[in-house]
Amino acid sequence: MELVVTKKDLLRELQLFQGIVERKNTIPILANVLMEAKGKQVSFLATDLEVALRSRCDATVAKSGSLTLPAKKFYEIIKSLPETDIRIAEDKGGVKVAADRFDSRMQTLPREDFPTLPEASAVPTATHTLPRTGIKEMVSKTQFAITGEDTRYFLNGALFVLRPDSMSLVATDGHRLALVTVPRDGKANKDTEDIKAILPKKTLGELGRLLAEGDDDIRYERGENHLFFDVGGRLLISRMIDGQFPAYERVIPKGNDKHIEFERDRLTNAVKRVALLSNERSRAVKFQIETGKVDITSSSPDLGEARETLPVEYSGEGMQICFNAQYVLDFLSAVTTDVVALELKDEVSQAVMKPVGAEGYEYTYVIMPMRV
């Protein structure tokens, strides 16, 4: 294999693989990216056996072929080079990477050791077109609510539900639940069943990264055990989590009759300040609700106590409820509306937070109160 590629093009693709490739793994080949040069392009593939990414960029190929290179070190070398053409060529059991006056030789691992990955179907009817902005909203507003290390492995992902006229993404860690629903152009048959799949947390992270640039819609396909997302010509392949996601609809309370609206920035700053003196383990902050105001308070035997008062339009009965400050802040940093609403029933039932005046999506954030 022998090719020349510009630094800018190569770096942009290699950057996308850094989150997928695991440095510490028991299978050495998984630390490598597979490169295949053919025609006027070089294509790349990396996987950790749960998530994989295929991408490509233009190149001047003098000799077709394929090889593998350590993804992290290859990226670091390319990043350190000046903006110029980069020459890559196989060389006596290694790979030469050169540019300007820089010359290097990297170790490779056999191409045959690289795992074979499932292919997307060639049948166009199996694919769905999804709006990019909608998927972006869904990922950014739910991925933080996925648990990191729950033994109930089905909670280590988010449930994706595709309906003819809408799509939803829902994540929960047992203490809070984030649900985003986005309309889609329902040209499909209204009688078709909902398509459901649990996406791993890592898949959502990588999907979010791919969605950061470009504005094309996404092509989505569900295989037997894998999901395929084509984002601007880059293909993200993800294993599905096999399991039964909790019946999330039952968790969303229907009878929350107390409604309070806050300026998002003021609430964010108040919770941040008050949480500084909260118990470091529980991160508990208390909302004391009275006519015309909400006092946000915290106290810790080791640190002290804090209080901030926010004026609100509220004339219902007084009550107090306690939340984990981080859970509240996660929601507030995910939404972009100027005003947010808190809907409550009593001190022990789930509360609901929503953005007020959001366009293009519906967002419901359920948060369990703490008993302190």
C-alpha positions in Angstrom: 0.0 0.0 0.0 1.2 3.5 -0.9 -0.7 6.7 -0.8 -0.5 10.5 -0.2 -3.2 12.3 1.8 -3.5 15.9 3.2 -3.0 16.3 6.9 -6.3 18.1 7.3 -8.4 15.3 5.8 -6.6 12.5 7.6 -6.7 14.2 11.0 -10.4 14.9 10.8 -11.2 11.2 10.3 -8.6 9.9 12.8 -10.0 12.2 15.5 -13.4 10.5 15.2 -11.9 7.1 16.1 -10.2 8.1 19.3 -13.3 7.5 21.5 -13.9 4.1 20.0 -10.5 2.6 20.2 -9.7 1.2 23.7 -6.1 1.6 24.9 -6.4 -1.1 27.5 -7.9 -4.2 26.0 -7.0 -7.8 25.9 -7.1 -8.0 22.1 -4.2 -6.0 20.7 -5.7 -5.6 17.2 -8.6 -3.6 18.7 -6.1 -0.8 19.5 -5.5 -0.4 15.7 -7.4 1.3 12.9 -7.8 -0.6 9.7 -6.8 1.4 6.6 -7.8 0.3 3.0 -6.6 2.3 0.0 -8.3 1.8 -3.3 -9.1 4.1 -6.3 -9.0 7.7 -5.1 -9.8 7.1 -1.5 -8.5 5.6 1.8 -11.1 4.1 4.1 -10.8 3.6 7.9 -12.4 1.2 10.3 -12.1 0.8 14.1 -14.1 -1.1 16.7 -14.2 -2.2 20.3 -16.6 -5.0 19.3 -19.5 -3.0 20.7 -19.3 0.1 18.6 -17.5 0.5 15.2 -17.0 3.3 12.8 -16.3 3.3 9.1 -15.2 6.5 7.3 -13.1 7.6 4.3 -11.3 10.5 2.8 -9.8 11.4 -0.6 -6.2 10.3 -1.2 -3.8 9.9 -4.1 -3.3 6.1 -4.1 -0.1 4.9 -5.9 -0.6 1.3 -4.7 -3.8 -0.3 -3.4 -3.7 -2.4 -0.2 -4.8 -2.6 3.4 -2.9 -2.5 6.8 -3.5 -1.7 10.4 -1.9 1.0 12.6 -2.1 1.9 16.3 -5.0 4.4 16.3 -3.9 6.6 19.2 -0.2 6.9 18.3 -0.9 7.4 14.6 -3.3 10.2 15.4 -0.8 11.9 17.8 1.9 11.8 15.0 -0.4 13.2 12.3 -1.6 15.9 14.8 2.0 17.0 15.5 2.9 17.4 11.8 2.6 20.7 9.8 -0.2 21.3 7.4 1.1 19.4 4.4 0.8 16.2 2.4 1.5 13.0 4.3 3.0 9.9 2.7 2.0 6.5 4.0 3.6 3.3 2.6 4.2 -0.3 3.7 7.8 -1.0 4.4 9.4 -4.4 5.4 6.9 -5.5 7.9 6.2 -1.9 9.1 4.6 1.2 7.8 6.4 4.4 6.9 4.6 7.7 7.8 6.5 10.7 6.4 5.8 14.4 5.7 8.2 17.3 4.8 11.4 16.4 6.5 9.8 14.1 9.1 10.2 10.3 8.6 8.9 7.5 10.8 8.3 3.8 10.8 5.5 2.3 12.8 4.8 -1.3 13.8 1.7 -2.9 12.2 -0.4 -5.9 13.2 -1.7 -8.4 10.6 -4.7 -7.3 8.6 -6.1 -10.8 9.0 -6.4 -10.4 12.8 -8.9 -7.5 12.4 -12.5 -8.6 13.3 -15.1 -8.9 10.5 -18.0 -6.5 11.1 -21.6 -6.8 10.0 -22.6 -5.0 6.9 -25.7 -2.7 6.4 -28.3 -4.2 4.2 -28.3 -3.4 0.5 -32.1 -3.2 0.6 -33.1 0.4 0.7 -36.6 -0.4 2.2 -34.8 -1.4 5.4 -33.5 2.1 6.0 -35.2 5.1 7.6 -34.3 8.7 7.1 -34.1 10.6 10.5 -33.8 14.4 10.9 -30.3 15.3 12.1 -31.4 18.2 14.4 -34.0 15.9 16.1 -31.4 13.2 16.8 -29.0 15.8 18.1 -31.6 17.1 20.5 -32.4 13.6 21.7 -28.8 12.6 22.3 -27.7 15.7 24.1 -30.7 15.7 26.4 -30.7 12.1 27.5 -27.1 10.6 27.4 -26.2 12.1 30.8 -29.1 10.2 32.5 -27.7 6.7 31.5 -26.1 4.9 34.3 -22.4 4.1 33.9 -22.0 0.9 35.8 -25.4 -0.6 36.7 -25.5 -4.4 37.0 -28.8 -4.2 35.2 -27.1 -4.0 31.9 -30.2 -2.8 30.0 -30.0 0.5 32.0 -26.4 1.0 30.5 -28.1 2.3 27.4 -31.0 4.4 26.1 -34.2 3.1 24.5 -34.7 4.4 21.0 -38.3 4.2 19.8 -39.1 4.8 16.1 -42.7 5.4 15.2 -44.2 6.4 11.8 -44.7 10.1 12.8 -42.3 10.6 15.7 -39.3 9.1 17.5 -38.2 9.1 21.2 -35.1 8.4 23.2 -35.4 7.6 26.8 -32.7 7.0 29.5 -32.9 6.3 33.2 -30.5 5.4 36.0 -33.3 4.6 38.5 -33.1 8.0 40.2 -34.1 10.2 37.2 -35.5 9.7 33.7 -35.0 11.8 30.6 -37.4 11.5 27.6 -37.2 13.4 24.4 -39.8 13.0 21.6 -39.3 14.6 18.2 -41.8 14.6 15.3 -40.7 13.1 12.0 -42.2 13.1 8.5 -44.5 10.2 8.8 -44.6 8.9 5.2 -44.5 5.4 6.5 -47.6 3.4 7.0 -49.4 4.5 10.2 -50.1 0.9 11.0 -46.5 -0.1 11.2 -45.3 -1.2 14.6 -42.9 0.9 16.8 -39.3 -0.1 16.2 -37.5 -0.3 19.5 -33.8 -0.8 20.3 -31.5 -0.2 23.3 -28.4 1.8 22.3 -25.3 1.5 24.4 -24.1 4.7 26.2 -20.9 4.7 24.1 -22.9 4.6 20.9 -24.8 7.8 21.9 -21.5 9.5 22.7 -20.0 8.7 19.3 -23.3 9.6 17.6 -23.2 13.0 19.3 -19.7 13.5 18.0 -20.6 12.6 14.4 -23.6 15.0 14.5 -21.4 17.9 15.5 -20.6 18.8 11.9 -22.7 18.8 8.7 -26.5 19.2 8.2 -27.6 16.1 6.3 -30.3 13.8 7.6 -29.3 10.5 9.0 -30.0 7.1 7.5 -30.8 4.5 10.1 -31.2 0.8 9.8 -31.7 -2.0 12.3 -30.2 -5.4 11.6 -30.5 -8.6 13.6 -28.2 -7.6 16.4 -26.8 -4.4 15.2 -27.9 -0.8 14.4 -26.4 1.2 11.5 -26.3 5.1 11.5 -25.1 6.7 8.3 -24.1 10.2 9.2 -22.8 12.2 6.3 -21.1 9.2 4.7 -19.6 7.9 7.9 -21.2 4.7 9.2 -21.6 4.0 12.9 -22.3 0.4 13.7 -23.5 -0.5 17.1 -24.4 -3.7 18.9 -27.9 -3.6 20.5 -28.3 -4.2 24.2 -30.4 -7.3 24.6 -32.8 -6.8 27.4 -36.2 -5.5 28.5 -36.1 -1.7 29.1 -38.3 -0.6 32.0 -41.9 0.5 31.3 -40.9 4.2 31.3 -44.4 5.5 30.7 -45.5 4.4 34.1 -42.7 6.4 35.8 -44.0 9.7 34.3 -46.4 11.2 36.9 -49.8 12.4 35.6 -51.2 14.2 38.7 -48.6 16.8 39.4 -50.8 19.8 40.1 -48.3 22.4 41.4 -46.6 24.3 38.6 -43.7 26.7 39.1 -41.7 28.5 36.4 -38.1 29.7 36.9 -35.6 31.7 34.8 -33.2 29.0 33.8 -30.0 31.0 34.4 -31.1 32.2 37.9 -32.1 28.8 39.0 -28.8 27.3 37.6 -26.7 29.8 39.5 -28.7 29.5 42.7 -28.4 25.7 42.8 -24.7 25.8 41.9 -24.0 28.3 44.8 -26.2 26.6 47.4 -24.8 23.1 46.4 -21.3 24.2 47.4 -22.3 23.7 51.1 -24.4 20.6 50.6 -23.4 17.2 51.9 -20.6 16.1 49.6 -22.0 12.5 49.4 -25.7 13.2 48.9 -25.4 16.6 47.1 -28.9 17.4 48.5 -30.5 20.8 48.0 -34.0 21.6 49.4 -36.6 23.6 47.6 -38.8 25.3 50.1 -41.9 26.5 48.2 -44.1 29.3 49.5 -46.4 31.9 48.0 -44.3 34.1 45.6 -41.0 32.6 46.4 -38.8 29.5 46.5 -35.9 29.2 49.0 -33.2 26.8 47.8 -31.2 25.6 50.8 -28.5 23.2 51.8 -26.8 22.2 55.0 -24.0 19.9 56.0 -22.7 19.3 59.6 -19.0 19.5 58.3 -19.4 22.5 55.9 -22.2 24.8 57.1 -25.4 25.9 55.3 -26.5 28.1 52.4 -29.8 29.7 51.2 -30.9 31.6 48.1 -34.3 33.0 47.5 -35.9 33.1 44.0 -39.1 35.1 43.4 -41.7 33.1 41.5 -45.3 33.3 40.5 -46.9 30.7 42.8 -50.0 30.9 45.0 -50.5 27.2 46.0 -49.9 25.6 49.3 -46.4 25.6 50.8 -44.3 22.5 50.6 -40.6 21.4 50.6 -38.9 18.9 48.5 -35.3 17.7 48.3 -33.2 16.9 45.2 -29.7 15.8 44.2 -28.2 19.1 43.0 -26.3 17.4 40.2 -29.4 15.9 38.7 -31.1 19.3 38.6 -28.0 20.9 37.1 -27.7 18.2 34.4 -31.2 19.1 33.2 -30.6 22.8 33.3 -27.4 22.6 31.3 -29.1 20.4 28.7 -31.9 22.7 27.9 -31.6 26.0 26.1 -34.9 27.8 26.8 -34.9 30.9 29.0 -37.7 29.5 31.3 -38.1 26.0 32.8 -41.0 24.6 34.7 -41.0 22.4 37.8 -44.2 20.3 38.3 -44.9 18.7 41.7 -47.5 16.8 43.6 -46.1 16.3 47.1 -42.8 15.8 49.0 -42.3 12.2 48.2 -43.6 11.8 44.6 -41.6 12.2 41.4 -41.2 15.7 40.2 -41.1 16.7 36.5 -38.9 19.4 34.9 -39.6 20.7 31.4 -38.3 23.5 29.2 -41.0 26.2 28.6 -41.4 27.2 24.9 -39.1 24.5 23.4 -39.6 24.2 19.6 -39.1 21.0 17.6 -39.1 18.6 20.5 -40.8 17.6 23.7 -38.6 17.0 26.7 -39.7 15.5 30.0 -37.3 15.0 32.9 -38.5 13.0 35.9 -36.5 13.3 39.1 -37.0 11.4 42.3 -37.0 13.4 45.5 -34.5 12.6 48.2 -35.4 11.8 51.8 -33.0 13.7 54.0 
